[in-house]
């Protein structure tokens, strides 16, 4: 079973192919999900990478946590399970304007 990694503090110029090629030095890369802004398509500076084995993932953490790529030191760690954002009863897309208060 694969292991998902969180990779943060990425340069905005890094793309998914560069990440895949880099992390392939530690083992088989199953997938790369570079997070981008929906409106602009620009990278948000972090990604999730799934490695094929726990051993490959641990090697990648040891090798690339703090590794400089594109002028920035990457943060690499085991990804945490995604939380359900709407579980507290609030709308996930709450803005500043309130119809009740008018501001």
C-alpha positions, 0 to 999 in steps of 0.5 A, a space after each residue: 500500500 502506498 504512502 501519501 506525503 505532504 510537500 510544502 514551501 514549494 516555489 511557485 515555478 515548480 510543476 508536477 513533472 519536476 516533483 515526480 522526477 525528483 521524488 522518483 530518486 527515492 522510489 516509485 511515485 504513484 501520483 503527484 497532486 500539485 494544488 493550484 488556485 481555481 481561478 488563476 491556475 497558479 500553484 499554491 506552493 504545496 503538493 501531495 505525493 503518493 509513493 508506492 511503499 512506506 519505505 520509499 516514503 520514509 526515504 523521501 522524507 529523510 532525503 527531501 525535507 529541507 532540500 532546496 528546490 527552486 530557491 526554497 527549502 521544501 517541507 516534506 512530511 507524512 500527509 495527515 488525513 483530510 478533515 471535513 471542513 463543513 462538519 462544524 455546521 458552517 458553510 465552507 465558503 463563508 465570506 465577509 459580507 453578512 446579509 444579517 448585519 450588512 457588513 
